[in-house]
Amino acid sequence: MAEAGAAVLALSKTSIGQSQTERTVQHLAALETQARAKIAATDAKPEASVSNRLHAARLYRDGTHARHAEILKGYRIAQERLAAQPDPRRTLTDRLLGRQPVSTGMEALERDVAAARADLIAAEKAAAGADGHLARVERTEKAERSQHMAQMETQRRAAMEMLAEVVMAQRMVRAFPALAYTGPSFTAWSAGKIERKRRRGLRDPWARNIWGLPLDFG
């Protein structure tokens, strides 16, 4: 007998041993908890962080700009050295033959300036490419953030609608306790149908459904 009593007690604690009203109330409470958890998850804003892709693009941009500044400095130094080089003197033979004076030092400085100019042009192209790459990465990141925020807003709106339907079901059960005997699924479905009509603009306080329940529980 004791074992049979224990079995009955254990059975009463399960969903099988619960009344239809208890099952409906618990089901609605679980749906409410789920909806509020989804809303809280969408309201929680993640900390602003820089992605590895954006971080790498910024490092590359900074590196190319630093390299450009270094090469530009070297180019200006080469120009200053060339400008400071004195003009070679023409000898008597150069004057008689109409030849220009030859200066090995001047030619070397001119080659240095030409090489520095070529390096500067390459550095400018690299810096411009890095700027363009960073701009593209920033646009991509912005588009992805906007898309993510739109998805989160859609999820939040769906969770808010779900919560409104659950609250409507709870109001209906409190107003008409007998409705709970129809079961959790039917109760939730009925409340959802009524709440969706409310969202579409139904505000007739005297409107009734086929079971005689008011459509507006506002």
Disulfide bonds with the S-S distance in Angstrom:
none
